[in-house]
């Protein structure tokens, strides 16, 4: 590696704006804030619902009559 061309690698603190959870990561940036973290995001906590996708499927079936017997 060439000396002097690489950015300084720091251990920085990341703070979640939603829940306030703080954790450390290795990065070239300074301390920063994020919107949601894995501690409070519904996908990671298991509270995510798929109601909207189910509504799309029902709308498609209603429009094109896939479930109706002819």
Protein Blocks (a to p, Z undefined) as FASTA:
>chain_A
ZZhiaccddddddddfklopacddddfbdcdddfbdcklgmklnopaccklmmmmmmmmm
mmnommpcZZ
